Amino acid sequence: MTDRQAAHDGPAGPGTTAVRLVDVLVVGAGPAGLSAAARLAAAGAGRVEVLERERTAGGVPRHCAHGGFGTWRRPLTGPRYARDLAGTAVRAGAVVRTGVTALDWAGPLDLATVGPRGPETIRARAVVLATGARERPRAARLVPGTRPAGVYTTGELQQAVHLYRQPIGTRAVVVGAQDVSYAAADTVRRAGADVVALVTDLPGHRTAPARALDTRLRRGVPLLTGTTVTELLGHGRLSGVRVRHHDGRTAVLPCDTVVFTGDFTPEHELARHGGLTLDPRTRGPAVDGALRTSRPGVFAVGNVLHAVERAATAAREGVWVADAVRAWLVAASWPHGEAWPVGVPLTVDPPLRWITPNRVTPADALPYTLRTAARLGRPLLEVAQDGRVLHRERVRGAAPDRSLTLTARWAHAVDPKGGPVRVAVV
């Protein structure tokens, strides 16, 4: 993609790094970042620049060859959806720079970067963190054993198969039973390999029942529930995985490929290095309904807030954050002056796991996204503050690893000086 220059170099002396000035710097060129950049550039927000460390913009959808992206009127594959998002941002006037990594903060709204131009410091009037999420690899899951070839996460598998056309082996075990796990199984089959089994320590799958049934009956792929991978076997190339069932029995599944799926965590390193307040439940930056973080002028959007939601959810938040960024560019004012916290804490009671945004102000209008740890029929959600019920809403049935949406129509009733707002299942 053409790198269009949209900023100028600041003064730099001998041995110093030039400081380039932009109006809005977006870190991450996935659905959230590209949607925010397109909206801001089209609205005349000034010089809008997007940094992407990968060689191609578009985020995760660019290596998801399956459909399900776009709208029901215009369904798209992942790569086509990614190209459309990037093209829309560039046509709107944003600069999309690939192969550039934001290393650390060099000031309140300054970022030290490195890319094809070498080291560079970029100073912005507003920064949007859209760094997304990642799957935890085998090492982070503490799976013991040897270190053979043939071990992937879903993203690594999809890139190997769809982007680089690499062979992956002939027999694969997929660890997980979520939507992403079944997508990984589809990718394995596209690569010409057999899926030995899907393995999960949960009592059942976490995908649509029709999809699970089709995979088990028509594809002939067994789902081993209550089962944990305890060891990887093989030298040079993976030869099998040792599993332990819930009743203590152990077995070895012969395979030359294993794919660890799910278990996403936000890419929050930049937020953490900047001292931004993190939400302990989502592990992403804490934000209010305008997606403002604890640092004035810094916003966060997409799966860095909630690992992990659909691309459409991230793109919608990218469009939403643009208005808040424009308001900051005009007024340069942060709620409560320039001191955190913005609004009051928004928390959930079990079996709900987390909610985002996780701060609330009376002006909020962005719907809230929640996750539950248990399957719920048609739960009645109650929003309360200091014993005062603000709202009750019955939502559609929910299952673990699938999202609930809660309206923000009640936010105007929040007392900015009151205690935390709690969301519970009645």
C-alpha positions in Angstrom: 0.0 0.0 0.0 1.3 3.4 -0.9 2.6 5.4 2.1 1.3 8.9 1.8 3.1 11.5 3.7 0.7 13.5 5.9 3.0 15.1 8.5 6.1 17.2 8.6 9.3 16.8 10.5 10.0 18.8 13.6 13.4 20.4 14.3 16.1 17.9 15.1 19.7 18.4 16.0 22.7 16.2 15.3 22.2 12.7 16.7 18.5 13.3 17.6 15.4 11.6 16.2 13.1 13.9 14.3 9.6 14.4 15.7 6.8 14.2 13.2 3.5 15.8 14.0 0.1 14.4 13.2 -3.4 15.2 14.4 -4.5 11.6 15.1 -2.3 8.5 15.4 -4.0 5.2 15.3 -2.0 2.2 16.5 -3.2 -1.0 14.7 -4.8 -1.4 11.3 -7.4 -4.0 12.1 -11.2 -3.4 11.8 -11.3 -1.1 14.7 -8.3 1.1 13.8 -9.2 1.3 10.1 -12.8 2.2 10.8 -11.8 4.9 13.2 -9.2 6.3 10.7 -11.7 6.3 7.9 -14.3 8.1 9.9 -11.9 10.7 11.3 -10.3 11.4 7.9 -13.6 11.8 6.2 -14.8 14.1 8.9 -11.9 16.5 8.4 -10.0 15.6 11.6 -6.7 16.7 10.0 -3.7 14.4 9.5 -4.7 10.9 10.4 -2.0 8.2 10.4 -2.4 4.5 11.1 0.6 2.3 12.1 0.5 -1.4 11.5 3.4 -3.7 12.4 2.4 -6.4 9.9 3.2 -6.1 6.2 -0.5 -5.8 5.2 -3.3 -3.9 6.8 -6.6 -5.5 7.8 -5.9 -7.3 11.0 -7.0 -10.9 11.7 -9.7 -11.0 8.9 -6.9 -10.9 6.2 -6.0 -14.5 6.9 -9.6 -15.8 7.6 -10.5 -17.2 4.2 -14.0 -18.2 5.4 -17.1 -15.9 4.9 -19.2 -14.3 7.6 -17.7 -10.8 7.3 -19.4 -7.6 6.0 -23.2 -7.4 6.2 -25.9 -9.9 5.5 -26.7 -7.9 2.4 -23.1 -8.0 1.3 -21.3 -11.0 2.8 -17.6 -11.1 2.4 -14.6 -13.3 3.0 -12.1 -12.1 5.6 -9.4 -11.0 3.1 -11.9 -9.1 1.0 -13.3 -7.4 4.1 -9.8 -6.4 5.2 -9.0 -5.0 1.8 -12.3 -3.0 1.7 -11.6 -1.5 5.2 -8.0 -0.5 4.2 -9.2 0.9 0.9 -11.9 3.0 2.6 -9.5 4.5 5.0 -7.0 5.5 2.3 -9.7 6.9 0.1 -11.0 9.0 3.0 -7.5 10.6 3.3 -5.9 8.6 6.1 -2.3 7.4 5.8 -1.8 3.7 6.4 1.8 2.7 7.2 2.6 -1.0 7.4 5.8 -2.6 8.8 5.9 0.0 11.5 6.0 -0.9 15.2 5.2 1.4 18.1 7.8 0.6 20.7 7.0 2.8 23.6 5.8 6.2 24.8 8.2 9.2 24.4 5.8 11.7 25.9 2.2 12.1 26.9 1.0 11.8 23.3 4.4 10.9 21.7 5.2 7.4 20.4 8.7 6.0 19.6 8.4 3.9 16.5 10.6 1.9 14.2 9.9 0.9 10.6 11.3 1.1 7.0 12.4 4.7 7.7 14.3 3.7 10.8 13.6 5.0 14.3 11.1 7.8 14.5 9.1 9.7 17.1 5.5 10.7 16.2 3.7 13.4 18.2 -0.1 13.5 18.0 -2.9 15.5 19.3 -4.9 12.3 20.0 -3.8 8.6 20.1 -6.2 5.7 19.4 -5.0 2.3 20.6 -6.4 -0.4 18.4 -3.8 -3.1 19.0 -6.2 -6.0 19.2 -5.7 -9.3 20.9 -3.7 -12.5 20.6 -4.1 -16.1 21.4 -1.9 -17.4 24.2 0.7 -19.8 22.7 1.7 -23.2 24.1 4.3 -21.8 26.4 1.9 -19.4 28.1 -0.5 -22.4 28.7 2.3 -24.3 30.4 2.0 -27.4 28.4 5.1 -29.5 29.0 7.0 -31.8 26.7 9.5 -31.4 23.9 9.7 -28.5 21.4 8.9 -30.1 18.1 7.8 -28.5 14.9 4.1 -28.6 14.1 2.7 -26.5 17.0 0.5 -23.6 16.1 -2.0 -21.1 17.4 -5.1 -20.4 15.2 -3.6 -17.2 13.8 -0.3 -18.9 13.0 -2.1 -21.8 11.3 -4.3 -19.5 9.2 -1.3 -17.4 8.1 0.7 -20.5 7.1 -2.2 -22.0 5.1 -3.9 -18.9 3.6 -1.1 -16.4 3.3 2.0 -18.4 2.7 0.6 -21.7 1.3 2.8 -23.8 3.6 2.2 -27.5 4.3 1.2 -28.2 7.9 1.3 -31.9 8.2 -1.3 -34.7 7.8 -3.0 -35.3 11.2 -3.9 -32.5 13.5 -5.3 -32.2 17.1 -7.2 -29.0 17.7 -7.2 -27.8 21.4 -10.4 -26.0 22.2 -14.1 -26.2 21.3 -15.1 -22.5 20.6 -16.0 -20.9 17.3 -12.4 -20.2 16.6 -11.6 -23.9 17.3 -14.0 -25.1 14.7 -12.7 -22.5 12.3 -9.2 -23.9 12.9 -10.5 -27.4 12.1 -11.9 -26.1 8.8 -8.5 -24.6 8.0 -6.7 -27.9 8.7 -9.1 -29.6 6.3 -8.5 -26.9 3.6 -4.8 -27.7 3.9 -5.5 -31.3 3.1 -4.9 -32.7 6.6 -7.2 -34.8 8.8 -8.5 -33.6 12.1 -7.9 -36.3 14.7 -10.1 -34.7 17.4 -11.1 -31.5 19.1 -10.0 -31.6 22.8 -11.4 -29.4 25.5 -11.3 -29.4 29.3 -14.9 -28.0 29.3 -18.0 -30.3 29.7 -19.2 -29.3 26.2 -18.6 -27.2 23.1 -18.9 -23.4 22.9 -20.2 -23.0 19.4 -23.5 -23.2 17.6 -25.1 -26.6 18.1 -25.6 -27.1 14.4 -21.9 -26.5 13.7 -20.8 -28.9 16.4 -23.2 -31.6 15.1 -22.1 -31.1 11.5 -18.4 -31.4 12.5 -19.0 -34.6 14.6 -21.4 -36.4 12.3 -20.7 -35.3 8.7 -17.0 -34.6 9.2 -16.4 -37.5 11.5 -14.4 -35.4 14.0 -14.8 -36.5 17.7 -15.1 -33.9 20.5 -13.2 -35.0 23.6 -14.7 -33.1 26.5 -13.3 -33.0 30.0 -9.9 -33.7 28.5 -6.6 -31.8 29.0 -3.5 -31.9 26.8 -0.7 -32.7 29.3 2.3 -33.3 27.1 3.7 -32.8 23.6 5.7 -35.8 22.2 8.2 -36.1 19.5 11.7 -34.9 18.5 12.1 -32.7 15.4 8.5 -33.2 14.4 5.5 -33.6 16.7 4.5 -37.3 16.9 1.6 -37.1 19.3 -0.1 -35.5 22.3 -0.7 -37.1 25.7 -4.2 -36.3 27.1 -5.8 -36.8 30.5 -9.5 -37.4 30.8 -11.6 -36.1 33.7 -11.7 -39.6 35.3 -7.9 -39.8 35.4 -7.3 -42.0 32.3 -4.5 -41.0 30.0 -4.0 -41.7 26.3 -1.8 -40.6 23.4 -3.3 -39.2 20.3 -0.9 -39.8 17.3 -0.6 -36.6 15.2 2.0 -34.4 13.6 0.2 -31.1 14.2 -1.5 -29.5 17.2 -3.4 -26.2 17.1 -4.0 -24.3 20.4 -7.1 -22.1 19.9 -8.9 -19.5 22.0 -7.7 -18.2 25.3 -7.3 -14.7 23.9 -5.6 -11.8 25.8 -5.5 -8.2 24.8 -2.4 -6.8 23.2 -2.1 -4.3 26.1 1.7 -3.9 26.3 1.6 -0.3 25.0 -1.2 0.6 27.4 0.7 -0.9 30.3 4.0 0.8 29.4 2.1 4.1 29.3 0.7 3.6 32.8 -2.9 3.5 31.6 -5.4 2.0 34.1 -6.2 -1.5 33.2 -9.4 -3.3 34.0 -8.6 -6.4 36.0 -11.4 -8.5 34.4 -10.8 -7.8 30.8 -7.1 -7.1 31.2 -7.5 -4.3 28.6 -7.5 -0.5 29.2 -10.3 0.8 31.4 -12.5 3.1 29.3 -15.7 5.1 29.7 -18.6 5.1 27.2 -16.7 7.5 24.9 -13.8 5.0 24.9 -11.5 7.4 26.8 -8.7 5.9 28.8 -7.0 7.2 32.0 -4.6 9.4 30.0 -6.1 12.6 28.4 -6.0 12.4 24.6 -5.6 8.6 24.5 -8.5 6.4 23.4 -8.8 2.6 23.2 -11.0 0.6 20.9 -11.7 -2.9 19.6 -10.3 -6.2 20.9 -7.6 -4.5 23.1 -10.6 -3.8 25.3 -12.3 -7.2 25.1 -10.7 -10.4 23.9 -12.2 -11.3 21.7 -15.2 -10.0 19.8 -16.4 -10.2 16.2 -14.8 -7.9 13.6 -18.1 -6.1 13.2 -18.1 -5.2 16.9 -14.6 -3.8 16.6 -15.4 -1.9 13.5 -18.6 -0.4 15.1 -16.5 0.8 18.1 -14.0 2.3 15.7 -16.7 4.4 14.1 -18.0 5.3 17.5 -14.7 6.5 18.9 -14.2 9.0 16.0 -16.8 11.4 17.4 -15.1 11.4 20.8 -11.7 12.0 19.3 -13.0 14.9 17.2 -14.6 16.4 20.4 -11.1 16.2 22.1 -9.4 17.8 19.1 -11.8 20.7 19.3 -12.1 21.3 23.1 -9.0 19.4 24.5 -11.1 18.7 27.6 -11.3 15.5 29.6 -14.1 14.7 32.0 -13.2 15.7 35.6 -10.5 18.1 34.2 -7.5 15.9 33.4 -7.7 13.5 36.3 -8.8 9.9 36.3 -11.1 8.3 37.1 -13.5 9.3 34.3 -17.0 8.5 35.6 -17.7 5.7 38.1 -16.6 2.0 38.0 -19.0 -0.4 36.2 -18.7 -3.9 37.5 -20.6 -7.2 37.2 -21.6 -10.0 39.6 -21.2 -13.7 38.9 -22.0 -15.5 36.7 -21.2 -12.5 34.5 -17.5 -12.3 33.9 -16.8 -8.8 32.5 -18.3 -5.7 30.9 -16.9 -3.1 28.6 -16.9 -0.1 28.6 -16.1 -0.5 32.3 -16.5 3.1 33.5 -19.8 5.0 33.1 -20.8 8.7 32.9 -24.3 10.1 32.5 -23.6 11.1 28.8 -22.7 7.5 27.7 -24.7 6.1 24.8 -22.5 3.2 23.4 -24.1 -0.2 24.2 -22.2 -2.3 26.7 -20.8 -5.7 25.9 -20.8 -8.5 28.5 -19.6 -12.1 28.9 -21.0 -14.8 31.1 -19.3 -17.8 32.7 -22.5 -19.9 32.6 -25.3 -20.7 30.1 -28.3 -18.5 30.7 -31.8 -18.8 29.2 -33.3 -15.4 28.9 -31.6 -13.6 31.8 -33.0 -10.4 33.4 -30.1 -8.0 33.9 -30.4 -5.4 36.7 -28.3 -2.3 36.8 -28.0 -0.7 40.3 -26.0 2.0 42.1 -25.9 2.4 45.9 -29.0 0.2 46.3 -31.0 2.1 43.7 -32.2 0.2 40.6 -31.4 2.2 37.5 -32.5 -0.3 34.8 -33.8 -3.8 34.2 -33.6 -5.5 30.8 -34.2 -9.0 29.6 -31.8 -10.1 27.0 -31.5 -13.1 24.7 -30.1 -16.4 25.9 -26.4 -16.3 26.6 -23.6 -18.9 26.7 -20.0 -18.8 27.7 -17.7 -17.2 25.1 -20.7 -15.5 23.5 -21.5 -11.9 24.1 -24.5 -10.1 25.6 -25.4 -6.5 24.7 -26.9 -4.1 27.3 -28.3 -0.8 26.3 -26.9 2.5 27.7 -30.3 4.2 28.0 -30.0 4.2 31.7 -26.7 6.0 31.9 -28.3 9.4 32.4 -29.5 8.2 35.8 -26.0 7.5 37.2 -24.8 9.7 40.1 -21.3 10.8 39.0 -20.4 11.2 42.7 -22.0 7.9 43.8 -20.5 4.4 44.2 -19.8 1.7 41.6 -22.6 0.7 39.2 -23.2 -3.0 39.3 -24.8 -5.3 36.7 -26.3 -8.5 38.0 -28.5 -11.4 36.8 -31.8 -11.2 38.7 
